[in-house]
Amino acid sequence: MIKTTNIRKNYGDLQVLKGVDLEIEKGEVVSIVGKSGAGKSTLLHILGTIDRPDEGQVVLNDTDVFSLKTKKLAAYRNEHIGFVFQFHHLLPEFTALENVCIPAYIGKKTQAFAEKKAKELLDYLGLTERMAHKPGQMSGGEQQRVAVARALINDPEVVFADEPSGNLDSASSKELHQLLFNLRKDFQQTFVIVTHNEELAKMSDRRLQMVDGLIQS
């Protein structure tokens, strides 16, 4: 599903990634752990095509993503990649259903198709009673589940999650962690997760330790 070769990234004189080689299989749940400043989020953003490496190659499901021009890369990201962040980034003026539909609309899906798929996802995630609620009317755990539904609306090949439970209480964190593994079981979804949560890291198929811009183990 994912193969990287010699990924390097500098910010000015600061060398953040120093030649990362990585392979991730379809259906794997992989956690990337390490101290702050080790390069975890930078690597995740490059894998998700949000940022570009200074050197190296990222191949997602046989596509050399950084060989694509800007507009084609944006379209590829919308169609093939999902994101879940520490802060849900839901639009406060829209309902849960409307928030989930947005990536489908960007992908030129019809309103009927988008709403049907969004309702199916929200129902699967236990949010049937929250579809018409706005983010401010939902708990933190509910908001993050809406963000997961939004990440899944276009049937992405891989979901990248950056501290997905970092802003949740312990009960909501456990619920979200179990949800990720249910999605893998039910849909063969691939997850790459940056986390400081040891429980989530231990649950993962693989735990990759980053130290000073390199994967150590």
C-alpha positions as CSV (number, residue, x, y, z in Angstrom):
1,M,0.0,0.0,0.0
2,I,2.8,2.5,0.9
3,K,6.5,2.4,0.1
4,T,8.9,5.3,0.8
5,T,12.5,5.6,-0.3
6,N,15.1,7.9,1.3
7,I,12.6,10.6,2.5
8,R,14.4,13.7,3.6
9,K,13.0,17.0,4.8
10,N,14.7,20.2,6.0
11,Y,13.3,23.4,7.4
12,G,16.1,25.9,6.9
13,D,19.1,24.4,8.6
14,L,17.1,22.0,10.7
15,Q,17.2,18.4,9.2
16,V,13.9,16.9,10.3
17,L,13.8,13.7,8.2
18,K,17.1,12.0,7.4
19,G,16.4,9.3,4.9
20,V,13.2,7.4,5.9
21,D,12.5,4.0,4.2
22,L,9.2,2.4,5.0
23,E,6.8,-0.2,3.7
24,I,3.2,-0.7,4.9
25,E,0.8,-3.4,3.7
26,K,-2.9,-3.1,2.9
27,G,-5.0,-3.6,6.0
28,E,-2.2,-2.9,8.4
29,V,-2.7,-0.6,11.4
30,V,0.8,1.0,12.0
31,S,1.6,3.4,14.8
32,I,4.5,5.8,14.7
33,V,5.8,6.8,18.1
34,G,8.7,8.9,19.4
35,K,9.5,12.0,21.3
36,S,8.3,15.5,20.2
37,G,10.5,16.7,17.4
38,A,11.5,13.2,16.2
39,G,9.8,13.9,12.8
40,K,6.6,11.9,13.3
41,S,4.1,14.5,12.1
42,T,6.4,15.7,9.3
43,L,6.6,12.1,8.0
44,L,2.8,11.7,8.3
45,H,2.2,14.9,6.4
46,I,4.5,13.8,3.6
47,L,2.9,10.3,3.4
48,G,-0.4,12.0,3.1
49,T,0.9,14.4,0.4
50,I,0.1,17.5,2.6
51,D,3.8,18.4,2.5
52,R,6.5,17.5,-0.1
53,P,9.8,15.9,0.7
54,D,13.1,17.6,-0.3
55,E,14.3,14.2,-1.5
56,G,13.0,10.7,-1.9
57,Q,9.9,8.9,-3.3
58,V,6.5,8.1,-1.9
59,V,4.5,5.4,-3.7
60,L,0.9,4.9,-2.6
61,N,-0.7,1.8,-4.1
62,D,1.6,1.9,-7.2
63,T,1.2,5.7,-7.7
64,D,4.4,7.8,-7.4
65,V,2.4,10.7,-5.8
66,F,4.9,13.5,-6.0
67,S,5.3,12.9,-9.8
68,L,1.7,14.3,-10.1
69,K,1.2,18.0,-10.8
70,T,-0.4,20.2,-8.1
71,K,-4.1,19.9,-9.3
72,K,-3.8,16.2,-10.0
73,L,-2.2,15.6,-6.6
74,A,-5.0,17.5,-4.8
75,A,-7.5,15.3,-6.7
76,Y,-5.6,12.2,-5.8
77,R,-5.5,13.2,-2.2
78,N,-9.2,13.8,-2.0
79,E,-10.1,10.5,-3.7
80,H,-7.5,8.1,-2.2
81,I,-6.5,9.5,1.2
82,G,-8.3,10.1,4.5
83,F,-7.2,12.3,7.4
84,V,-8.1,12.4,11.1
85,F,-6.3,15.0,13.2
86,Q,-6.0,15.6,17.0
87,F,-8.5,18.5,16.6
88,H,-11.4,17.4,14.6
89,H,-11.5,20.5,12.3
90,L,-15.2,20.2,11.8
91,L,-16.9,23.3,10.3
92,P,-19.0,24.7,13.2
93,E,-21.8,26.1,11.1
94,F,-22.6,22.8,9.4
95,T,-24.3,19.7,10.8
96,A,-22.5,16.3,11.2
97,L,-24.1,15.1,8.0
98,E,-23.0,18.2,6.1
99,N,-19.5,18.0,7.4
100,V,-19.1,14.4,6.4
101,C,-20.4,15.1,2.9
102,I,-17.9,17.9,2.1
103,P,-15.0,15.7,0.7
104,A,-17.6,13.9,-1.5
105,Y,-18.8,17.2,-2.9
106,I,-15.2,18.2,-3.6
107,G,-14.9,14.9,-5.4
108,K,-17.8,15.9,-7.6
109,K,-20.2,13.3,-6.1
110,T,-23.9,14.1,-6.3
111,Q,-25.8,15.3,-3.2
112,A,-27.9,12.2,-3.2
113,F,-24.9,9.9,-3.3
114,A,-23.0,11.9,-0.7
115,E,-25.8,12.0,1.8
116,K,-26.6,8.3,1.4
117,K,-23.0,7.4,2.0
118,A,-22.6,9.8,4.9
119,K,-25.7,8.5,6.6
120,E,-24.4,4.9,6.3
121,L,-21.1,5.9,7.9
122,L,-22.7,7.9,10.7
123,D,-25.0,5.0,11.4
124,Y,-22.1,2.6,11.5
125,L,-20.3,4.9,13.9
126,G,-23.3,5.1,16.2
127,L,-24.2,8.7,15.3
128,T,-27.6,8.2,13.8
129,E,-29.2,10.5,16.4
130,R,-26.5,13.2,15.9
131,M,-26.7,13.7,12.1
132,A,-28.6,17.0,12.4
133,H,-26.4,18.3,15.2
134,K,-23.7,20.9,14.8
135,P,-20.2,20.2,16.3
136,G,-21.0,22.5,19.3
137,Q,-23.9,20.3,20.2
138,M,-21.8,17.1,20.4
139,S,-19.2,15.6,22.8
140,G,-15.5,15.5,21.9
141,G,-15.8,11.8,21.2
142,E,-18.8,12.3,19.0
143,Q,-17.0,15.1,17.1
144,Q,-14.0,12.9,16.5
145,R,-16.2,10.0,15.2
146,V,-17.8,12.5,12.7
147,A,-14.2,13.4,11.7
148,V,-13.6,9.6,11.1
149,A,-16.7,9.4,9.0
150,R,-15.6,12.4,6.9
151,A,-12.2,10.7,6.4
152,L,-14.0,7.6,5.1
153,I,-16.6,9.2,2.8
154,N,-14.6,8.7,-0.4
155,D,-13.5,5.1,0.4
156,P,-9.8,6.1,0.8
157,E,-7.1,3.4,0.4
158,V,-5.4,4.7,3.5
159,V,-6.2,6.9,6.5
160,F,-3.5,8.9,8.2
161,A,-4.3,9.9,11.8
162,D,-2.2,12.5,13.8
163,E,-2.8,12.0,17.5
164,P,-6.5,11.1,16.9
165,S,-7.2,10.5,20.6
166,G,-4.9,13.2,21.9
167,N,-7.8,15.6,22.7
168,L,-10.1,13.0,24.2
169,D,-10.7,11.7,27.7
170,S,-9.7,8.1,28.5
171,A,-13.1,6.6,27.9
172,S,-13.5,8.3,24.5
173,S,-10.0,7.4,23.6
174,K,-10.6,3.7,24.2
175,E,-13.8,3.9,22.1
176,L,-12.0,5.6,19.2
177,H,-9.1,3.1,19.3
178,Q,-11.6,0.1,19.2
179,L,-13.4,1.9,16.3
180,L,-10.2,2.0,14.2
181,F,-9.7,-1.7,14.6
182,N,-13.3,-2.4,13.8
183,L,-12.9,-0.4,10.6
184,R,-9.9,-2.5,9.7
185,K,-11.8,-5.7,10.3
186,D,-14.9,-4.7,8.5
187,F,-13.5,-2.8,5.6
188,Q,-9.8,-3.8,5.4
189,Q,-8.9,-0.2,6.0
190,T,-5.2,0.7,6.3
191,F,-4.3,3.1,9.1
192,V,-1.0,5.0,9.8
193,I,-1.2,6.7,13.2
194,V,1.1,9.1,14.9
195,T,0.4,8.8,18.6
196,H,1.8,9.3,22.1
197,N,-0.8,6.9,23.4
198,E,0.9,3.7,24.5
199,E,-2.3,1.7,24.6
200,L,-3.1,2.5,21.0
201,A,0.5,1.8,19.9
202,K,0.5,-1.6,21.6
203,M,-2.8,-2.5,19.9
204,S,-1.3,-1.8,16.5
205,D,0.1,-4.4,14.1
206,R,3.4,-2.6,14.1
207,R,4.9,0.1,16.3
208,L,7.6,2.2,14.6
209,Q,9.9,4.2,16.8
210,M,11.2,7.4,15.4
211,V,14.4,9.0,16.8
212,D,16.0,12.1,15.3
213,G,14.4,11.9,11.9
214,L,14.9,8.1,11.3
215,I,12.8,5.0,12.1
216,Q,14.8,3.0,14.6
217,S,12.6,0.0,15.0
